[in-house]
Amino acid sequence: MQLKDWRNRENKTLRELAELLGIGHGANPSRRMQRIETGEAPVDALLAAMIVSVTRTEVSLQDINDTRAEYLAVSRSSQGVVL
């Protein structure tokens, strides 16, 4: 399951999810959370473990990896980079 889908199903805002994950501080936690959901921002191992825990394993490490890989593939193809 995608993190965004989980968040929407649970009726959480980007900010609420950021706070649950311990990243609710800083200038714009909602934007940071949005970047994580879309795969634009990489997720380190500690944050990935928190996502899996907070979502009760409904969002898996594979889901997080797939989101990032899809974002990178689209980003690179739009820039003309072929893998």
Number of C-alpha atoms within 10 A of each C-alpha: 13 16 23 19 12 14 16 11 9 11 11 14 14 20 19 17 22 22 15 14 17 12 17 18 11 8 8 12 19 20 13 18 25 17 15 19 21 17 19 18 14 17 17 8 10 8 14 18 15 15 23 17 14 14 15 10 13 15 20 19 15 11 15 22 15 14 19 20 15 14 16 14 14 12 13 13 12 10 9 9 10 8 6
